[in-house]
């Protein structure tokens, strides 16, 4: 006889009768709001936000990453990673080191001061995720991860497609950009030709 944990039952708040997509979106926004609130609380209490701690943990686990490699790992836009890295550098928690093979590149390394921010704390996003996943069977966690990865990919694909597509603005002719002033149309001067 194996010692299997009883299957966890999730308490999903009662909702009005929503179609599955709207219900899923409602839950995603709830998670996003909770992530932002917890991150702000972390910054006020620990002096570091959730995304900053995630980046710091990853760089500590894999020293020598480039900023681009880190952006791909955490699925954030390089400009977002740049802002996070700049704040961690200002706080003295990360340092750059020139790549020995390619001196044009820099590699990220944790500063010794980062050790104080790495231990688990009850108020971190990581702690909440750890508690939430503790009683859920691994196969359900894997399925949830696949769903979340598919949603992240779809959102990224949509962002990339919209960035590549020409912008269309309602009510604006194709000859004039939205930031361009309107040309005044005046009656033709008969003496000009």
BAKEMAR-385558 format. One line per field, with one value per residue: residue number from 1; z, x, y of N, C-alpha, C, O in turn. Coordinates in steps of 0.05 Angstrom, whole numbers, plus 32768, in hexadecimal, padded with zeros to 4 digits. Layout:
# residues N
pos = (NUM|...)
nZ = (Z|...)
nX = (X|...)
nY = (Y|...)
caZ = (Z|...)
caX = (X|...)
caY = (Y|...)
cZ = (Z|...)
cX = (X|...)
cY = (Y|...)
oZ = (Z|...)
oX = (X|...)
oY = (Y|...)
# end
This chain:
# residues 193
pos = (1|2|3|4|5|6|7|8|9|10|11|12|13|14|15|16|17|18|19|20|21|22|23|24|25|26|27|28|29|30|31|32|33|34|35|36|37|38|39|40|41|42|43|44|45|46|47|48|49|50|51|52|53|54|55|56|57|58|59|60|61|62|63|64|65|66|67|68|69|70|71|72|73|74|75|76|77|78|79|80|81|82|83|84|85|86|87|88|89|90|91|92|93|94|95|96|97|98|99|100|101|102|103|104|105|106|107|108|109|110|111|112|113|114|115|116|117|118|119|120|121|122|123|124|125|126|127|128|129|130|131|132|133|134|135|136|137|138|139|140|141|142|143|144|145|146|147|148|149|150|151|152|153|154|155|156|157|158|159|160|161|162|163|164|165|166|167|168|169|170|171|172|173|174|175|176|177|178|179|180|181|182|183|184|185|186|187|188|189|190|191|192|193)
nZ = (8000|7FEE|8006|7FF7|7FF0|8002|7FCE|7FC1|7FCD|7FAD|7FC3|7FA0|7F97|7F9A|7F5F|7F30|7EF9|7ECD|7E8D|7E7C|7E6A|7E7B|7EB2|7EBD|7EAF|7ED7|7F04|7EF7|7EF8|7F2D|7F44|7F2E|7F46|7F7C|7F7A|7F6F|7F9D|7FC6|7FB6|7FBD|7FF5|8003|7FF3|8015|8046|8042|8020|7FEC|7FAD|7F93|7F5C|7F5B|7F82|7F6C|7F3E|7F57|7F73|7F47|7F2D|7F55|7F58|7F25|7F17|7EEC|7EC1|7E87|7E7C|7E54|7E51|7E84|7E7E|7E59|7E78|7EA3|7E86|7E7A|7E5D|7E40|7E4E|7E7E|7E9F|7EA0|7EBF|7EF1|7EFB|7EFF|7F2E|7F53|7F4E|7F61|7F96|7FA7|7FA2|7F76|7F45|7F0B|7EDD|7EAF|7E75|7E6B|7E3A|7E15|7E16|7E0C|7E22|7E60|7E9E|7ED0|7F17|7F5A|7F91|7FCE|7FF6|7FE7|7FFE|802D|801B|8006|8026|8038|8044|8068|8050|801A|7FD2|7FBF|7FED|7FF4|7FC4|7FCB|7FF8|7FE1|7FB9|7FD6|7FE7|7FBA|7F89|7F61|7F2A|7F1F|7F29|7F00|7ED4|7EDD|7ED7|7EA1|7E8A|7E9C|7E83|7E4D|7E4A|7E55|7E29|7DFF|7E0A|7E04|7DCF|7DB7|7DC6|7DAB|7D76|7D71|7D78|7D4A|7D23|7CF8|7D16|7D1F|7D22|7D37|7D0F|7CFA|7CC2|7C93|7C7E|7CA2|7CDE|7D23|7D47|7D28|7D12|7CFA|7CB5|7C9A|7C70|7C3A|7C0C|7BC8|7BAC|7B77|7B5C|7B62|7B3E)
nX = (8011|800C|8020|7FF9|7FEA|7FAC|7F82|7F86|7F54|7F3F|7F29|7EFF|7EE9|7EA4|7E81|7E5F|7E3B|7E69|7E89|7EBC|7EEC|7EE7|7EE3|7F15|7F36|7F26|7F3B|7F72|7F7B|7F72|7F9D|7FC7|7FBD|7FC5|7FFB|8013|8005|801D|8052|805B|8055|8080|80AA|80A4|80AC|80D9|80FC|8102|80E4|80B4|80C0|80F6|810D|8104|8125|8157|815B|815E|818D|81B1|81AD|81BF|81F4|8214|81F3|81DC|81BA|8194|818D|8177|8147|812C|8126|8104|80DA|80D0|80CE|8109|8112|80F5|8111|8141|8135|8129|815B|817C|8168|8175|81AD|81B7|81A7|81D0|81D0|81D9|820D|8231|825A|828F|828C|82B8|82C5|82AC|82B2|828E|825F|823A|8236|820B|8210|8205|820A|822F|820E|81DB|81CD|81B0|817D|816A|8158|811D|80DF|80A4|8084|808B|807F|8090|808C|8054|8045|8060|8044|8011|8019|8028|8002|7FEB|7FE4|801C|8014|7FE7|7FFC|8021|7FFF|7FE4|800F|801A|7FEC|7FF0|8021|8011|7FEC|800D|802F|800A|7FFA|802B|8036|800C|8019|804A|8038|8016|803A|8058|8034|8018|8000|7FBC|7F90|7F51|7F2A|7F54|7F77|7F9E|7FC8|7FDA|7FFF|7FEC|8004|8011|8004|7FC4|7FBA|7FAA|7F75|7F6B|7F46|7F57|7F89|7F7D|7FA2|7FD3|7FE3)
nY = (7FE8|802C|806C|809A|80DE|80FC|8114|8158|8188|81C0|81FF|8224|8264|8276|8287|82B1|8294|8289|8285|8255|826F|82A5|829C|8285|82B0|82D4|82BB|82BC|82F4|82FD|82E1|82FF|8331|8323|8314|8346|8363|8345|834A|8381|8384|8364|8385|83B0|8397|8373|838E|8382|8371|8341|8330|8341|8321|82EE|82F2|82F9|82C8|82A5|82B6|82AC|8274|8267|8282|82B0|82B7|82DB|831A|8314|82DC|82D4|82F1|82D1|82A2|82B2|82C4|82FB|833C|8357|838E|8393|8370|838B|83B8|839F|8388|83B6|83CD|83A5|83A7|83DB|83D4|83B6|837F|835F|8354|8368|8345|8342|8319|82E5|82CD|82ED|832D|8355|8347|8342|8320|8307|8307|82F3|8320|831D|8333|8324|82F4|82FB|8304|82D5|82A9|8283|82A4|82B3|82D8|82DC|82D6|82A6|8285|8282|8268|8238|8224|821F|81F8|81CC|81A5|8192|8161|814B|8141|8160|8193|8195|8195|81C5|81E8|81E0|81F6|822C|8239|8235|825E|828B|8287|8290|82C5|82DF|82D4|82F0|8324|832A|8324|8351|8379|8375|8380|83B3|83EF|83FE|8433|8447|8470|848D|84A1|847A|8496|84BA|84BE|84B0|84D4|84FE|8541|8557|8566|85A4|85AD|85D4|85FE|85F8|8621|864A|8669|8651|8628)
caZ = (8000|7FEC|8016|7FE6|7FFD|7FF6|7FB9|7FCC|7FC1|7FAD|7FC8|7F8D|7FA0|7F8A|7F4B|7F1E|7EE4|7EB8|7E7B|7E86|7E64|7E8E|7ECD|7EBF|7EAF|7EF1|7F16|7EF0|7F02|7F4A|7F4A|7F27|7F5B|7F95|7F76|7F71|7FB9|7FD5|7FAE|7FCB|8011|8005|7FF0|802E|805D|803D|8010|7FD1|7FA2|7F8A|7F44|7F62|7F91|7F58|7F2E|7F69|7F78|7F2F|7F28|7F69|7F50|7F0C|7F13|7ED1|7EAC|7E7B|7E80|7E40|7E5A|7E9B|7E74|7E4E|7E8E|7EB2|7E73|7E7C|7E48|7E49|7E5C|7E99|7EAD|7EA4|7ED7|7F09|7F00|7F08|7F4A|7F63|7F4E|7F73|7FB1|7FAD|7FA5|7F5E|7F39|7EF0|7ED9|7E92|7E6B|7E64|7E1E|7E04|7E28|7E07|7E33|7E7D|7EAC|7EEA|7F2E|7F73|7FA3|7FE8|8005|7FDE|800F|8041|800E|7FFA|8036|8037|8057|8067|8042|7FFE|7FBE|7FBE|8004|7FEE|7FAF|7FD8|8008|7FD0|7FAA|7FE8|7FEA|7FA0|7F7C|7F4D|7F0F|7F1C|7F28|7EE5|7EC1|7EE1|7ECC|7E84|7E84|7EA0|7E6E|7E34|7E4B|7E53|7E0D|7DEE|7E0F|7DF8|7DB2|7DB0|7DC9|7D95|7D5D|7D70|7D75|7D2F|7D10|7CF7|7D27|7D13|7D35|7D2D|7D07|7CF0|7CA7|7C92|7C75|7CB9|7CF8|7D38|7D54|7D14|7D11|7CE2|7CA1|7C94|7C54|7C32|7BF0|7BB6|7BA3|7B5A|7B51|7B67|7B28)
caX = (8000|801C|8016|7FF2|7FDB|7F91|7F81|7F7E|7F3D|7F42|7F11|7EFD|7ED3|7E8B|7E80|7E48|7E3F|7E7A|7E94|7ED6|7F01|7EE4|7EE9|7F32|7F41|7F21|7F4F|7F8C|7F7D|7F74|7FB8|7FD7|7FBA|7FD2|8018|801B|8002|8032|806C|805D|8059|809C|80BC|80A1|80B6|80F3|810C|8105|80CB|80B2|80D0|8112|8115|8105|813E|816D|815C|8167|81A9|81C1|81AD|81CE|8205|8221|81DF|81DA|819F|8182|8187|8165|812D|811F|811F|80ED|80C5|80CA|80DA|8124|8111|80EC|8128|8155|812C|812D|8178|8186|8160|8185|81C8|81B7|81A5|81E9|81CA|81E4|8223|8237|8276|8294|828F|82D4|82C8|82A1|82B3|8278|8249|823E|8229|81FF|8218|81FA|821D|822C|81F7|81C2|81C7|819C|8162|8164|8149|80FF|80D1|8088|8074|8093|806E|8099|8081|8038|8044|8068|802E|7FFB|801F|8030|7FEE|7FDF|7FF4|8030|8009|7FD5|800D|802D|7FEA|7FE0|8026|8017|7FD7|7FFB|8035|8003|7FE1|8024|8038|7FF6|7FFC|8044|8033|7FFA|8029|805D|802A|800C|8052|8062|801F|8015|7FEB|7FA5|7F81|7F37|7F25|7F6C|7F7D|7FB7|7FDD|7FE3|8003|7FDC|8012|8016|7FEE|7FB2|7FC0|7F93|7F6D|7F5F|7F3E|7F6E|7F8E|7F7D|7FB9|7FEC|7FEB)
caY = (8000|8044|8082|80B0|80F3|80FF|8129|8172|8195|81DD|820E|8239|8276|8275|829D|82B0|8281|8295|8271|824D|8282|82BB|8293|8282|82CB|82DF|82AF|82C7|830F|82FA|82D9|8316|8345|8319|8316|8362|836B|8337|8356|839B|837E|835A|839B|83C0|8388|8367|839F|8376|8369|8325|832B|8345|8309|82D9|82F6|82F4|82AB|8297|82BD|829E|8258|8265|8299|82B2|82BC|82F5|8326|8308|82C1|82D7|82FA|82B9|8290|82BC|82CC|8317|834C|8360|83A8|838E|8364|83A0|83C8|838F|8385|83D0|83D1|8393|83B1|83F3|83CA|83A8|8362|8352|8362|8360|833C|833F|82FE|82E1|82C6|8303|8343|8367|833D|8341|8309|830E|82F7|82FE|832D|830F|833E|8318|82DD|8302|8305|82BC|8295|8284|82B6|82AD|82ED|82DD|82C8|828A|8277|827D|8254|821F|821A|8218|81E0|81B6|8190|818C|814B|8154|8141|8178|81AA|8194|819D|81E2|81F5|81DF|820A|8247|823D|8239|827A|829D|8287|829D|82E2|82E8|82D3|8306|833C|832B|8329|836C|838B|8373|8389|83D0|83F8|840B|8443|844D|848B|849A|8497|846C|84A8|84CB|84B0|84BC|84EA|8513|8554|8556|857B|85B5|85AC|85EE|85FE|85FB|863C|8649|8677|8642|8617)
cZ = (8000|7FFD|8003|7FF6|7FF2|7FE3|7FC5|7FBE|7FC3|7FB2|7FB4|7F95|7F8E|7F77|7F3D|7F08|7ECD|7EA6|7E84|7E81|7E78|7EAA|7ED1|7EC0|7ECB|7F05|7F11|7EFB|7F20|7F52|7F44|7F3D|7F75|7F92|7F7A|7F8F|7FCA|7FCF|7FBC|7FE9|8015|8005|800A|8045|805A|802E|7FF4|7FC7|7F9A|7F71|7F4A|7F70|7F7E|7F48|7F3F|7F6E|7F5F|7F29|7F3D|7F63|7F37|7F07|7EF7|7EBB|7EA0|7E80|7E6C|7E47|7E71|7E91|7E68|7E63|7E9C|7EA1|7E77|7E65|7E52|7E57|7E79|7EAA|7EB3|7EBC|7EF1|7F10|7F0A|7F26|7F5C|7F64|7F62|7F90|7FBA|7FB0|7F8D|7F55|7F1C|7EEF|7EBB|7E8C|7E63|7E47|7E0C|7E16|7E23|7E19|7E50|7E88|7EC7|7F00|7F47|7F84|7FBE|7FF9|7FFE|7FF0|8023|8035|8004|800C|8034|804C|8053|8056|8024|7FEC|7FBE|7FD5|7FFF|7FD9|7FBA|7FE8|7FF7|7FC2|7FBC|7FE8|7FD0|7F93|7F65|7F31|7F0B|7F1A|7F0B|7ED1|7EC4|7ED5|7EAD|7E7B|7E86|7E8A|7E53|7E33|7E48|7E36|7DFB|7DF2|7E03|7DDA|7DA8|7DB1|7DB2|7D7A|7D5B|7D6E|7D59|7D1B|7D10|7D08|7D17|7D28|7D28|7D26|7CFD|7CD5|7CA7|7C8A|7C8D|7CD2|7D0E|7D46|7D41|7D13|7CF7|7CCF|7C9C|7C77|7C4D|7C14|7BDF|7BAC|7B85|7B4E|7B54|7B4E|7B0F)
cX = (8012|800F|8010|7FE3|7FBF|7F92|7F77|7F65|7F41|7F28|7F11|7EE5|7EBB|7E8B|7E65|7E4F|7E4F|7E84|7EB1|7EED|7EFF|7EEB|7F07|7F3F|7F3D|7F35|7F6B|7F90|7F7F|7F90|7FCB|7FD5|7FC8|7FF0|8022|801A|8018|804D|8070|8062|8076|80AF|80BC|80AE|80D3|8107|8112|80EA|80CB|80C3|80EF|811D|8117|811F|8156|8171|8167|8184|81BB|81C3|81BE|81DF|8211|820D|81E3|81BE|818B|817A|8173|8149|811E|8116|8106|80D6|80BC|80D9|80F5|8124|8107|8102|813D|814E|8130|814B|8184|8180|8171|81A2|81CB|81B6|81BE|81E5|81D4|81FC|8226|8254|8279|8297|82AC|82D9|82BF|829E|829D|8260|824F|822D|8221|8209|820C|8211|821A|8215|81DD|81BA|81B1|817F|8159|8154|812B|80F4|80B4|8078|807B|807E|8076|808E|8063|8035|804C|8052|8017|8000|8024|801C|7FE1|7FF0|8005|8024|7FF6|7FE6|8019|8018|7FE4|7FF6|8024|8002|7FE2|8010|8027|7FF7|7FF7|802D|8024|7FF7|8015|8042|8021|8009|803C|8050|8020|8023|805B|804E|801E|7FFD|7FD5|7F96|7F66|7F35|7F3D|7F73|7F99|7FCE|7FE9|7FE7|7FF3|7FE9|8018|7FFE|7FDD|7FBA|7FA6|7F8D|7F5F|7F58|7F57|7F70|7F90|7F95|7FD3|7FF4|7FF0)
cY = (8019|805A|8099|80C5|80F5|8116|8143|817C|81B3|81EB|8225|824A|8273|828C|829B|829D|828E|827E|826C|8261|829A|82B3|8290|829D|82D8|82D5|82B9|82E3|8310|82F4|82F1|832C|833D|831A|8332|836B|835F|8343|8371|8397|8374|8372|83AC|83B2|837F|8379|8395|836C|834B|8320|832E|832C|82F1|82DA|82EF|82D7|829D|829D|82AF|8280|8253|827E|8299|82B5|82D8|8300|8319|82EC|82C2|82DF|82E2|82A5|8299|82C6|82E9|8325|8356|837C|83A6|8383|8379|83B1|83B9|838D|839F|83D5|83BE|839B|83C9|83EA|83BA|838A|8352|8362|8357|8358|8338|8322|82FA|82DA|82DD|831B|8358|8360|833F|832A|8313|82FB|8303|830B|831E|8319|8331|8300|82E3|8303|82EA|82A8|8299|8297|82B1|82C1|82EE|82CF|82AB|8279|8270|8268|8239|8213|8210|81FD|81C8|819F|8188|8176|8156|8155|8158|8191|81AB|819E|81BB|81F2|81F6|81F4|8226|824D|8243|8255|828E|829F|8295|82BB|82ED|82E9|82EA|8320|833F|8330|8346|8380|838C|837F|83A7|83D8|8405|841A|844A|846A|849A|848F|848B|847F|84B7|84BA|84BE|84D3|8501|8526|8551|856D|858A|85B3|85C6|85ED|8604|8618|863C|8657|8668|8632|8626)
oZ = (8010|8001|7FFF|8007|7FDA|7FE6|7FD2|7FA5|7FD9|7FA7|7FB6|7F99|7F76|7F7E|7F3F|7F04|7EBC|7EAE|7E92|7E92|7E83|7EB9|7EE6|7ECF|7ED4|7F16|7F23|7F06|7F2C|7F65|7F55|7F45|7F82|7FA5|7F87|7F98|7FDB|7FE1|7FC5|7FF4|8029|8014|8014|8057|806C|802F|7FE7|7FD6|7F9A|7F71|7F3F|7F6B|7F80|7F44|7F36|7F6F|7F62|7F23|7F36|7F67|7F34|7EF5|7EEC|7EA3|7EAE|7E87|7E74|7E44|7E72|7E9B|7E6C|7E61|7EA2|7EAB|7E77|7E5B|7E69|7E69|7E8A|7EC1|7EC8|7ECD|7F04|7F27|7F1C|7F35|7F72|7F79|7F71|7FA1|7FD1|7FBE|7F8F|7F5C|7F16|7EFD|7EAE|7E9B|7E54|7E3C|7DF6|7E24|7E33|7E1E|7E58|7E7D|7ED4|7EFC|7F49|7F84|7FC4|8009|800E|7FF1|802A|8045|7FFA|8001|802F|8062|803C|804D|8016|7FF5|7FBC|7FD1|8004|7FDB|7FB4|7FE6|7FFD|7FBE|7FB2|7FEA|7FCF|7F92|7F57|7F22|7EF5|7F0C|7F00|7EBF|7EB0|7EC9|7EA1|7E67|7E74|7E80|7E44|7E1F|7E39|7E2C|7DE9|7DDE|7DF7|7DCD|7D94|7DA0|7DA7|7D6A|7D46|7D62|7D4F|7D05|7D24|7D0A|7D05|7D3E|7D11|7D36|7CF8|7CD1|7CB9|7C8F|7C8B|7CD9|7D0B|7D4F|7D4A|7D15|7CE2|7CD7|7C99|7C66|7C58|7C05|7BE7|7BA5|7B79|7B37|7B49|7B4A|7AFB)
oX = (8024|7FF7|8021|7FD3|7FBB|7FA0|7F62|7F63|7F46|7F13|7F21|7ECF|7EBE|7E93|7E57|7E66|7E43|7E87|7EBC|7EFE|7F14|7EF7|7F12|7F52|7F4F|7F40|7F7A|7FA5|7F8D|7F9B|7FDC|7FEA|7FD5|7FFE|8036|802C|8024|805E|8086|8072|8082|80C2|80D1|80BA|80E4|811F|8124|80DA|80E0|80D2|80FF|8133|812A|812D|8169|8187|8177|8193|81D1|81D8|81CA|81D9|8218|8215|81EB|81AC|8174|8163|8160|8136|8106|8101|80F4|80C2|80A5|80ED|80F8|8133|8110|8106|8149|8160|813A|8153|8195|8191|817A|81B0|81DE|81C2|81C0|81F3|81D7|8200|821F|8265|8268|82A4|82B6|82ED|82C9|828A|8299|824E|8267|8219|822D|820A|8209|8227|8204|8209|81C9|81A2|81A1|816C|8143|8144|8121|80FF|80AB|8062|8071|806F|8065|8087|805B|8023|803F|804C|800B|7FED|8024|8024|7FCE|8009|7FFC|802B|7FF5|7FDE|801A|801E|7FE1|7FF2|802A|8005|7FDF|8011|8030|7FF7|7FF3|8033|802C|7FF5|8014|804B|8027|8006|803F|805A|8022|8020|8066|8055|8024|7FE9|7FDA|7F91|7F65|7F3D|7F3C|7F74|7FA9|7FE5|8000|7FD6|7FED|7FDB|8022|7FE7|7FE8|7FC0|7F91|7F9F|7F4A|7F62|7F69|7F5D|7FA2|7F9C|7FE8|800C|7FF7)
oY = (801B|805A|80AB|80BF|80EF|812A|8143|817A|81BD|81E3|8238|8240|8270|82A3|8288|8296|829C|8267|827C|8265|82A2|82C3|8297|82A1|82E6|82E4|82BF|82EA|8321|82FF|82F7|8337|834D|8320|8337|8378|836C|8347|8377|83A6|837C|8373|83B5|83BF|8382|8375|839E|8362|833E|830D|8320|8323|82E0|82C6|82E2|82CD|828A|828B|82A7|8274|823E|828D|8283|82B6|82EA|82F1|8315|82E4|82B2|82D4|82DF|8299|8288|82CF|82EF|831C|835D|8380|83B5|838B|837A|83B7|83C4|8390|839F|83DE|83C6|8398|83CB|83F7|83B2|837C|833A|8379|8340|8362|832C|8313|830B|82E1|82E0|831E|836A|8370|833D|8323|8324|82E3|831C|8301|8315|830A|8333|82F9|82D1|8302|82E8|8299|82AF|8298|82AD|82BB|8300|82BE|8299|8262|8259|8256|8225|81FB|81FC|81ED|81B1|8188|8178|8179|8169|8167|8163|81A4|81C1|81AD|81C9|8207|820A|8201|8236|8264|8254|8262|82A2|82B4|82A4|82CA|8303|82FC|82F6|8332|8355|8340|8352|8395|83A0|8387|83B4|83CA|8414|8410|8453|847B|84B2|8477|8490|8478|84C1|84AA|84D6|84E5|8516|851E|854A|8583|857F|85B8|85CD|85DC|8613|8624|862F|8651|8670|862F|861B)
# end
